[in-house]
Amino acid sequence: MAIQKNNHIYVDPVCRMKIAKPGDVRSFTFHSDIYHFCADACRDAFISNPDKYLQTKMPKKKGLWARYLDRLNKATGGKPPCCH
């Protein structure tokens, strides 16, 4: 079932973007459930492989330290500053 919050705020199952205006929402019915999307590209991705986006387990968000390490690895290419 599509993720829905108060006052018709929907969450795109592909990119997890919040969508507030029902008039601008693109939708698709799959197994008698209505899913809402922020853009046609997300809708097309969902239509091509809905099982990929309908997993019941939500991806775990990274903590502050993990995000910092990701940024550090990206900035240094995965090498400590002394090894450049």
Gaussian input, Z-matrix of N, CA and C with variables (Angstrom, degrees):
# hf/3-21g

backbone

0 1
 N
 C     1     B1
 C     2     B2     1     A1
 N     3     B3     2     A2     1     D1
 C     4     B4     3     A3     2     D2
 C     5     B5     4     A4     3     D3
 N     6     B6     5     A5     4     D4
 C     7     B7     6     A6     5     D5
 C     8     B8     7     A7     6     D6
 N     9     B9     8     A8     7     D7
 C    10    B10     9     A9     8     D8
 C    11    B11    10    A10     9     D9
 N    12    B12    11    A11    10    D10
 C    13    B13    12    A12    11    D11
 C    14    B14    13    A13    12    D12
 N    15    B15    14    A14    13    D13
 C    16    B16    15    A15    14    D14
 C    17    B17    16    A16    15    D15
 N    18    B18    17    A17    16    D16
 C    19    B19    18    A18    17    D17
 C    20    B20    19    A19    18    D18
 N    21    B21    20    A20    19    D19
 C    22    B22    21    A21    20    D20
 C    23    B23    22    A22    21    D21
 N    24    B24    23    A23    22    D22
 C    25    B25    24    A24    23    D23
 C    26    B26    25    A25    24    D24
 N    27    B27    26    A26    25    D25
 C    28    B28    27    A27    26    D26
 C    29    B29    28    A28    27    D27
 N    30    B30    29    A29    28    D28
 C    31    B31    30    A30    29    D29
 C    32    B32    31    A31    30    D30
 N    33    B33    32    A32    31    D31
 C    34    B34    33    A33    32    D32
 C    35    B35    34    A34    33    D33
 N    36    B36    35    A35    34    D34
 C    37    B37    36    A36    35    D35
 C    38    B38    37    A37    36    D36
 N    39    B39    38    A38    37    D37
 C    40    B40    39    A39    38    D38
 C    41    B41    40    A40    39    D39
 N    42    B42    41    A41    40    D40
 C    43    B43    42    A42    41    D41
 C    44    B44    43    A43    42    D42
 N    45    B45    44    A44    43    D43
 C    46    B46    45    A45    44    D44
 C    47    B47    46    A46    45    D45
 N    48    B48    47    A47    46    D46
 C    49    B49    48    A48    47    D47
 C    50    B50    49    A49    48    D48
 N    51    B51    50    A50    49    D49
 C    52    B52    51    A51    50    D50
 C    53    B53    52    A52    51    D51
 N    54    B54    53    A53    52    D52
 C    55    B55    54    A54    53    D53
 C    56    B56    55    A55    54    D54
 N    57    B57    56    A56    55    D55
 C    58    B58    57    A57    56    D56
 C    59    B59    58    A58    57    D57
 N    60    B60    59    A59    58    D58
 C    61    B61    60    A60    59    D59
 C    62    B62    61    A61    60    D60
 N    63    B63    62    A62    61    D61
 C    64    B64    63    A63    62    D62
 C    65    B65    64    A64    63    D63
 N    66    B66    65    A65    64    D64
 C    67    B67    66    A66    65    D65
 C    68    B68    67    A67    66    D66
 N    69    B69    68    A68    67    D67
 C    70    B70    69    A69    68    D68
 C    71    B71    70    A70    69    D69
 N    72    B72    71    A71    70    D70
 C    73    B73    72    A72    71    D71
 C    74    B74    73    A73    72    D72
 N    75    B75    74    A74    73    D73
 C    76    B76    75    A75    74    D74
 C    77    B77    76    A76    75    D75
 N    78    B78    77    A77    76    D76
 C    79    B79    78    A78    77    D77
 C    80    B80    79    A79    78    D78
 N    81    B81    80    A80    79    D79
 C    82    B82    81    A81    80    D80
 C    83    B83    82    A82    81    D81
 N    84    B84    83    A83    82    D82
 C    85    B85    84    A84    83    D83
 C    86    B86    85    A85    84    D84
 N    87    B87    86    A86    85    D85
 C    88    B88    87    A87    86    D86
 C    89    B89    88    A88    87    D87
 N    90    B90    89    A89    88    D88
 C    91    B91    90    A90    89    D89
 C    92    B92    91    A91    90    D90
 N    93    B93    92    A92    91    D91
 C    94    B94    93    A93    92    D92
 C    95    B95    94    A94    93    D93
 N    96    B96    95    A95    94    D94
 C    97    B97    96    A96    95    D95
 C    98    B98    97    A97    96    D96
 N    99    B99    98    A98    97    D97
 C   100   B100    99    A99    98    D98
 C   101   B101   100   A100    99    D99
 N   102   B102   101   A101   100   D100
 C   103   B103   102   A102   101   D101
 C   104   B104   103   A103   102   D102
 N   105   B105   104   A104   103   D103
 C   106   B106   105   A105   104   D104
 C   107   B107   106   A106   105   D105
 N   108   B108   107   A107   106   D106
 C   109   B109   108   A108   107   D107
 C   110   B110   109   A109   108   D108
 N   111   B111   110   A110   109   D109
 C   112   B112   111   A111   110   D110
 C   113   B113   112   A112   111   D111
 N   114   B114   113   A113   112   D112
 C   115   B115   114   A114   113   D113
 C   116   B116   115   A115   114   D114
 N   117   B117   116   A116   115   D115
 C   118   B118   117   A117   116   D116
 C   119   B119   118   A118   117   D117
 N   120   B120   119   A119   118   D118
 C   121   B121   120   A120   119   D119
 C   122   B122   121   A121   120   D120
 N   123   B123   122   A122   121   D121
 C   124   B124   123   A123   122   D122
 C   125   B125   124   A124   123   D123
 N   126   B126   125   A125   124   D124
 C   127   B127   126   A126   125   D125
 C   128   B128   127   A127   126   D126
 N   129   B129   128   A128   127   D127
 C   130   B130   129   A129   128   D128
 C   131   B131   130   A130   129   D129
 N   132   B132   131   A131   130   D130
 C   133   B133   132   A132   131   D131
 C   134   B134   133   A133   132   D132
 N   135   B135   134   A134   133   D133
 C   136   B136   135   A135   134   D134
 C   137   B137   136   A136   135   D135
 N   138   B138   137   A137   136   D136
 C   139   B139   138   A138   137   D137
 C   140   B140   139   A139   138   D138
 N   141   B141   140   A140   139   D139
 C   142   B142   141   A141   140   D140
 C   143   B143   142   A142   141   D141
 N   144   B144   143   A143   142   D142
 C   145   B145   144   A144   143   D143
 C   146   B146   145   A145   144   D144
 N   147   B147   146   A146   145   D145
 C   148   B148   147   A147   146   D146
 C   149   B149   148   A148   147   D147
 N   150   B150   149   A149   148   D148
 C   151   B151   150   A150   149   D149
 C   152   B152   151   A151   150   D150
 N   153   B153   152   A152   151   D151
 C   154   B154   153   A153   152   D152
 C   155   B155   154   A154   153   D153
 N   156   B156   155   A155   154   D154
 C   157   B157   156   A156   155   D155
 C   158   B158   157   A157   156   D156
 N   159   B159   158   A158   157   D157
 C   160   B160   159   A159   158   D158
 C   161   B161   160   A160   159   D159
 N   162   B162   161   A161   160   D160
 C   163   B163   162   A162   161   D161
 C   164   B164   163   A163   162   D162
 N   165   B165   164   A164   163   D163
 C   166   B166   165   A165   164   D164
 C   167   B167   166   A166   165   D165
 N   168   B168   167   A167   166   D166
 C   169   B169   168   A168   167   D167
 C   170   B170   169   A169   168   D168
 N   171   B171   170   A170   169   D169
 C   172   B172   171   A171   170   D170
 C   173   B173   172   A172   171   D171
 N   174   B174   173   A173   172   D172
 C   175   B175   174   A174   173   D173
 C   176   B176   175   A175   174   D174
 N   177   B177   176   A176   175   D175
 C   178   B178   177   A177   176   D176
 C   179   B179   178   A178   177   D177
 N   180   B180   179   A179   178   D178
 C   181   B181   180   A180   179   D179
 C   182   B182   181   A181   180   D180
 N   183   B183   182   A182   181   D181
 C   184   B184   183   A183   182   D182
 C   185   B185   184   A184   183   D183
 N   186   B186   185   A185   184   D184
 C   187   B187   186   A186   185   D185
 C   188   B188   187   A187   186   D186
 N   189   B189   188   A188   187   D187
 C   190   B190   189   A189   188   D188
 C   191   B191   190   A190   189   D189
 N   192   B192   191   A191   190   D190
 C   193   B193   192   A192   191   D191
 C   194   B194   193   A193   192   D192
 N   195   B195   194   A194   193   D193
 C   196   B196   195   A195   194   D194
 C   197   B197   196   A196   195   D195
 N   198   B198   197   A197   196   D196
 C   199   B199   198   A198   197   D197
 C   200   B200   199   A199   198   D198
 N   201   B201   200   A200   199   D199
 C   202   B202   201   A201   200   D200
 C   203   B203   202   A202   201   D201
 N   204   B204   203   A203   202   D202
 C   205   B205   204   A204   203   D203
 C   206   B206   205   A205   204   D204
 N   207   B207   206   A206   205   D205
 C   208   B208   207   A207   206   D206
 C   209   B209   208   A208   207   D207
 N   210   B210   209   A209   208   D208
 C   211   B211   210   A210   209   D209
 C   212   B212   211   A211   210   D210
 N   213   B213   212   A212   211   D211
 C   214   B214   213   A213   212   D212
 C   215   B215   214   A214   213   D213
 N   216   B216   215   A215   214   D214
 C   217   B217   216   A216   215   D215
 C   218   B218   217   A217   216   D216
 N   219   B219   218   A218   217   D217
 C   220   B220   219   A219   218   D218
 C   221   B221   220   A220   219   D219
 N   222   B222   221   A221   220   D220
 C   223   B223   222   A222   221   D221
 C   224   B224   223   A223   222   D222
 N   225   B225   224   A224   223   D223
 C   226   B226   225   A225   224   D224
 C   227   B227   226   A226   225   D225
 N   228   B228   227   A227   226   D226
 C   229   B229   228   A228   227   D227
 C   230   B230   229   A229   228   D228
 N   231   B231   230   A230   229   D229
 C   232   B232   231   A231   230   D230
 C   233   B233   232   A232   231   D231
 N   234   B234   233   A233   232   D232
 C   235   B235   234   A234   233   D233
 C   236   B236   235   A235   234   D234
 N   237   B237   236   A236   235   D235
 C   238   B238   237   A237   236   D236
 C   239   B239   238   A238   237   D237
 N   240   B240   239   A239   238   D238
 C   241   B241   240   A240   239   D239
 C   242   B242   241   A241   240   D240
 N   243   B243   242   A242   241   D241
 C   244   B244   243   A243   242   D242
 C   245   B245   244   A244   243   D243
 N   246   B246   245   A245   244   D244
 C   247   B247   246   A246   245   D245
 C   248   B248   247   A247   246   D246
 N   249   B249   248   A248   247   D247
 C   250   B250   249   A249   248   D248
 C   251   B251   250   A250   249   D249

   B1=1.4398
   B2=1.5146
   B3=1.3174
   B4=1.4587
   B5=1.5173
   B6=1.3048
   B7=1.4480
   B8=1.5220
   B9=1.3262
   B10=1.4574
   B11=1.5172
   B12=1.3154
   B13=1.4532
   B14=1.5210
   B15=1.3208
   B16=1.4587
   B17=1.5250
   B18=1.3216
   B19=1.4695
   B20=1.5213
   B21=1.3027
   B22=1.4647
   B23=1.5196
   B24=1.2966
   B25=1.4576
   B26=1.5219
   B27=1.3211
   B28=1.4500
   B29=1.5222
   B30=1.3115
   B31=1.4517
   B32=1.5248
   B33=1.3212
   B34=1.4568
   B35=1.5380
   B36=1.3430
   B37=1.4675
   B38=1.5254
   B39=1.3170
   B40=1.4619
   B41=1.5270
   B42=1.3300
   B43=1.4648
   B44=1.5260
   B45=1.3367
   B46=1.4670
   B47=1.5278
   B48=1.3330
   B49=1.4611
   B50=1.5196
   B51=1.3340
   B52=1.4610
   B53=1.5205
   B54=1.3317
   B55=1.4597
   B56=1.5246
   B57=1.3263
   B58=1.4602
   B59=1.5237
   B60=1.3150
   B61=1.4653
   B62=1.5187
   B63=1.3441
   B64=1.4651
   B65=1.5222
   B66=1.3204
   B67=1.4625
   B68=1.5153
   B69=1.3351
   B70=1.4604
   B71=1.5227
   B72=1.3134
   B73=1.4552
   B74=1.5214
   B75=1.3277
   B76=1.4658
   B77=1.5164
   B78=1.3083
   B79=1.4626
   B80=1.5242
   B81=1.3326
   B82=1.4530
   B83=1.5212
   B84=1.3231
   B85=1.4555
   B86=1.5222
   B87=1.3391
   B88=1.4610
   B89=1.5170
   B90=1.3278
   B91=1.4694
   B92=1.5275
   B93=1.3038
   B94=1.4695
   B95=1.5260
   B96=1.3342
   B97=1.4638
   B98=1.5234
   B99=1.3201
   B100=1.4564
   B101=1.5231
   B102=1.3296
   B103=1.4570
   B104=1.5242
   B105=1.3193
   B106=1.4657
   B107=1.5224
   B108=1.3421
   B109=1.4611
   B110=1.5248
   B111=1.3415
   B112=1.4650
   B113=1.5263
   B114=1.3258
   B115=1.4668
   B116=1.5193
   B117=1.3218
   B118=1.4651
   B119=1.5257
   B120=1.3379
   B121=1.4639
   B122=1.5286
   B123=1.3297
   B124=1.4755
   B125=1.5253
   B126=1.3172
   B127=1.4709
   B128=1.5285
   B129=1.3338
   B130=1.4644
   B131=1.5273
   B132=1.3345
   B133=1.4627
   B134=1.5241
   B135=1.3268
   B136=1.4560
   B137=1.5266
   B138=1.3310
   B139=1.4653
   B140=1.5284
   B141=1.3329
   B142=1.4642
   B143=1.5221
   B144=1.3530
   B145=1.4660
   B146=1.5346
   B147=1.3333
   B148=1.4673
   B149=1.5190
   B150=1.3348
   B151=1.4638
   B152=1.5247
   B153=1.3223
   B154=1.4602
   B155=1.5319
   B156=1.3280
   B157=1.4587
   B158=1.5221
   B159=1.3165
   B160=1.4605
   B161=1.5223
   B162=1.2867
   B163=1.4577
   B164=1.5221
   B165=1.3201
   B166=1.4562
   B167=1.5180
   B168=1.3076
   B169=1.4516
   B170=1.5298
   B171=1.3258
   B172=1.4580
   B173=1.5272
   B174=1.3319
   B175=1.4584
   B176=1.5300
   B177=1.3196
   B178=1.4579
   B179=1.5211
   B180=1.3261
   B181=1.4557
   B182=1.5201
   B183=1.3227
   B184=1.4514
   B185=1.5151
   B186=1.3025
   B187=1.4496
   B188=1.5224
   B189=1.3101
   B190=1.4560
   B191=1.5256
   B192=1.3174
   B193=1.4587
   B194=1.5267
   B195=1.3123
   B196=1.4675
   B197=1.5203
   B198=1.3304
   B199=1.4683
   B200=1.5230
   B201=1.3440
   B202=1.4619
   B203=1.5286
   B204=1.3323
   B205=1.4665
   B206=1.5251
   B207=1.3153
   B208=1.4672
   B209=1.5199
   B210=1.3266
   B211=1.4698
   B212=1.5269
   B213=1.3383
   B214=1.4602
   B215=1.5202
   B216=1.3332
   B217=1.4691
   B218=1.5178
   B219=1.3196
   B220=1.4653
   B221=1.5263
   B222=1.3277
   B223=1.4611
   B224=1.5268
   B225=1.3262
   B226=1.4590
   B227=1.5216
   B228=1.2990
   B229=1.4659
   B230=1.5216
   B231=1.3269
   B232=1.4525
   B233=1.5237
   B234=1.3505
   B235=1.4778
   B236=1.5277
   B237=1.3162
   B238=1.4521
   B239=1.5345
   B240=1.3434
   B241=1.4741
   B242=1.5264
   B243=1.3144
   B244=1.4604
   B245=1.5328
   B246=1.3058
   B247=1.4737
   B248=1.5231
   B249=1.2982
   B250=1.4787
   B251=1.4468
   A1=108.85
   A2=116.83
   A3=121.60
   A4=110.27
   A5=114.63
   A6=119.67
   A7=107.74
   A8=116.85
   A9=120.34
   A10=108.88
   A11=115.48
   A12=121.31
   A13=108.20
   A14=116.56
   A15=121.85
   A16=111.44
   A17=115.18
   A18=123.14
   A19=113.43
   A20=117.74
   A21=123.28
   A22=112.76
   A23=117.37
   A24=121.16
   A25=106.20
   A26=115.82
   A27=121.74
   A28=109.30
   A29=116.24
   A30=121.90
   A31=107.78
   A32=115.44
   A33=121.92
   A34=108.79
   A35=119.25
   A36=120.37
   A37=113.59
   A38=118.35
   A39=121.04
   A40=111.02
   A41=117.47
   A42=120.83
   A43=113.19
   A44=117.63
   A45=124.40
   A46=113.39
   A47=117.01
   A48=121.32
   A49=109.09
   A50=116.63
   A51=120.99
   A52=109.17
   A53=115.28
   A54=122.04
   A55=107.34
   A56=117.65
   A57=120.47
   A58=114.00
   A59=117.73
   A60=120.26
   A61=111.01
   A62=118.00
   A63=119.35
   A64=113.85
   A65=119.05
   A66=120.95
   A67=112.57
   A68=116.63
   A69=121.47
   A70=113.07
   A71=116.65
   A72=121.20
   A73=111.14
   A74=115.70
   A75=121.01
   A76=106.48
   A77=117.81
   A78=119.64
   A79=110.75
   A80=114.29
   A81=122.11
   A82=107.23
   A83=116.87
   A84=121.53
   A85=108.88
   A86=115.38
   A87=121.77
   A88=107.46
   A89=117.24
   A90=123.03
   A91=110.88
   A92=116.84
   A93=126.47
   A94=114.19
   A95=118.11
   A96=122.55
   A97=107.93
   A98=116.40
   A99=120.86
   A100=108.43
   A101=116.04
   A102=122.94
   A103=107.97
   A104=116.41
   A105=122.25
   A106=109.59
   A107=115.81
   A108=121.41
   A109=110.70
   A110=115.73
   A111=121.09
   A112=111.74
   A113=117.55
   A114=121.23
   A115=109.99
   A116=114.65
   A117=119.93
   A118=111.80
   A119=117.54
   A120=120.34
   A121=111.06
   A122=116.90
   A123=120.31
   A124=110.13
   A125=116.63
   A126=121.02
   A127=110.28
   A128=116.88
   A129=120.84
   A130=111.55
   A131=116.87
   A132=120.51
   A133=110.65
   A134=116.98
   A135=121.23
   A136=111.16
   A137=116.70
   A138=121.07
   A139=110.64
   A140=117.60
   A141=119.91
   A142=112.85
   A143=117.98
   A144=120.18
   A145=109.92
   A146=118.27
   A147=120.38
   A148=114.27
   A149=118.27
   A150=120.03
   A151=112.27
   A152=116.38
   A153=120.63
   A154=110.80
   A155=117.08
   A156=121.52
   A157=113.55
   A158=117.86
   A159=120.76
   A160=113.09
   A161=117.88
   A162=120.73
   A163=108.02
   A164=116.37
   A165=120.19
   A166=112.79
   A167=117.92
   A168=120.73
   A169=109.82
   A170=115.76
   A171=121.21
   A172=108.56
   A173=117.17
   A174=118.43
   A175=110.19
   A176=114.81
   A177=120.17
   A178=109.70
   A179=116.26
   A180=120.53
   A181=109.17
   A182=115.06
   A183=120.04
   A184=109.87
   A185=115.24
   A186=121.20
   A187=111.39
   A188=115.61
   A189=121.85
   A190=111.50
   A191=117.80
   A192=120.82
   A193=111.61
   A194=118.27
   A195=121.26
   A196=111.12
   A197=117.50
   A198=120.13
   A199=110.65
   A200=116.88
   A201=121.09
   A202=110.42
   A203=116.61
   A204=119.80
   A205=111.75
   A206=117.62
   A207=120.72
   A208=111.22
   A209=116.49
   A210=120.71
   A211=111.12
   A212=116.52
   A213=120.99
   A214=111.02
   A215=116.85
   A216=120.70
   A217=111.76
   A218=116.74
   A219=120.26
   A220=110.45
   A221=117.01
   A222=121.09
   A223=112.35
   A224=117.36
   A225=120.62
   A226=113.35
   A227=117.65
   A228=120.53
   A229=112.03
   A230=117.17
   A231=121.61
   A232=113.87
   A233=116.59
   A234=120.34
   A235=108.91
   A236=117.70
   A237=119.79
   A238=109.83
   A239=118.67
   A240=121.20
   A241=114.11
   A242=118.47
   A243=120.41
   A244=112.99
   A245=117.91
   A246=121.53
   A247=113.43
   A248=118.76
   A249=119.95
   A250=111.20
   D1=146.63
   D2=179.80
   D3=-63.89
   D4=144.23
   D5=179.39
   D6=-77.97
   D7=126.34
   D8=-176.60
   D9=-136.18
   D10=139.67
   D11=177.24
   D12=-120.06
   D13=-173.79
   D14=-178.36
   D15=-60.37
   D16=151.94
   D17=176.12
   D18=56.90
   D19=36.62
   D20=175.38
   D21=58.40
   D22=46.21
   D23=171.62
   D24=-97.98
   D25=117.41
   D26=-177.83
   D27=-104.82
   D28=158.25
   D29=176.40
   D30=-120.11
   D31=123.78
   D32=178.94
   D33=-62.71
   D34=125.40
   D35=-178.50
   D36=-70.77
   D37=-13.56
   D38=-178.55
   D39=-90.20
   D40=-55.64
   D41=-175.38
   D42=-105.29
   D43=-4.15
   D44=179.26
   D45=64.83
   D46=21.44
   D47=177.41
   D48=-77.02
   D49=141.11
   D50=177.42
   D51=-81.43
   D52=137.36
   D53=-178.74
   D54=-123.28
   D55=122.04
   D56=-173.62
   D57=-102.81
   D58=-31.41
   D59=-174.70
   D60=-94.81
   D61=112.45
   D62=-178.35
   D63=-64.99
   D64=-24.41
   D65=179.90
   D66=-70.04
   D67=-28.39
   D68=-177.72
   D69=-93.94
   D70=1.22
   D71=-172.91
   D72=-85.74
   D73=130.04
   D74=172.13
   D75=-89.19
   D76=139.95
   D77=-176.63
   D78=-132.47
   D79=164.75
   D80=179.39
   D81=-152.08
   D82=135.41
   D83=179.15
   D84=-99.17
   D85=126.81
   D86=-179.22
   D87=-136.79
   D88=122.17
   D89=-176.95
   D90=51.62
   D91=45.46
   D92=178.32
   D93=62.00
   D94=17.13
   D95=171.84
   D96=-111.33
   D97=143.14
   D98=-179.71
   D99=-99.98
   D100=127.69
   D101=178.30
   D102=-113.68
   D103=142.01
   D104=-176.35
   D105=-115.84
   D106=145.72
   D107=-173.06
   D108=-132.82
   D109=152.12
   D110=-179.71
   D111=-80.58
   D112=-26.54
   D113=-176.48
   D114=-151.60
   D115=164.74
   D116=179.31
   D117=-64.26
   D118=-32.53
   D119=179.77
   D120=-63.40
   D121=-41.99
   D122=177.90
   D123=-66.64
   D124=-40.16
   D125=178.72
   D126=-62.21
   D127=-44.68
   D128=179.79
   D129=-64.65
   D130=-39.51
   D131=177.94
   D132=-63.44
   D133=-40.17
   D134=178.80
   D135=-66.25
   D136=-43.90
   D137=-179.18
   D138=-62.84
   D139=-36.69
   D140=-177.96
   D141=-71.19
   D142=-28.24
   D143=-179.13
   D144=-155.63
   D145=74.52
   D146=-175.98
   D147=-65.00
   D148=-31.26
   D149=-178.39
   D150=-64.31
   D151=-27.96
   D152=178.80
   D153=-63.51
   D154=-34.05
   D155=-175.22
   D156=-100.14
   D157=-3.71
   D158=-177.68
   D159=-103.47
   D160=20.40
   D161=176.69
   D162=-65.83
   D163=138.68
   D164=-176.35
   D165=-73.45
   D166=-26.00
   D167=-178.07
   D168=-87.61
   D169=123.71
   D170=178.16
   D171=-78.91
   D172=145.15
   D173=177.53
   D174=-64.28
   D175=140.14
   D176=-178.18
   D177=-75.62
   D178=134.27
   D179=178.75
   D180=-75.90
   D181=145.20
   D182=178.58
   D183=-79.96
   D184=146.85
   D185=176.96
   D186=-80.09
   D187=177.19
   D188=-177.80
   D189=-59.65
   D190=-44.85
   D191=-178.23
   D192=-65.38
   D193=-42.02
   D194=179.79
   D195=-65.26
   D196=-39.28
   D197=177.25
   D198=-65.50
   D199=-39.70
   D200=177.71
   D201=-61.50
   D202=-45.78
   D203=179.85
   D204=-64.14
   D205=-37.50
   D206=176.11
   D207=-61.49
   D208=-44.55
   D209=178.87
   D210=-65.20
   D211=-40.32
   D212=178.93
   D213=-63.69
   D214=-45.30
   D215=178.37
   D216=-63.46
   D217=-37.40
   D218=179.05
   D219=-67.44
   D220=-41.05
   D221=-177.51
   D222=-71.83
   D223=-33.60
   D224=-175.89
   D225=-102.80
   D226=-1.42
   D227=-177.46
   D228=72.33
   D229=19.95
   D230=177.82
   D231=86.50
   D232=2.79
   D233=-179.74
   D234=-110.45
   D235=144.55
   D236=175.17
   D237=-66.92
   D238=154.69
   D239=-176.10
   D240=-56.99
   D241=-27.28
   D242=-178.68
   D243=-73.58
   D244=-14.87
   D245=-173.94
   D246=-101.22
   D247=8.99
   D248=-178.39
   D249=-77.06

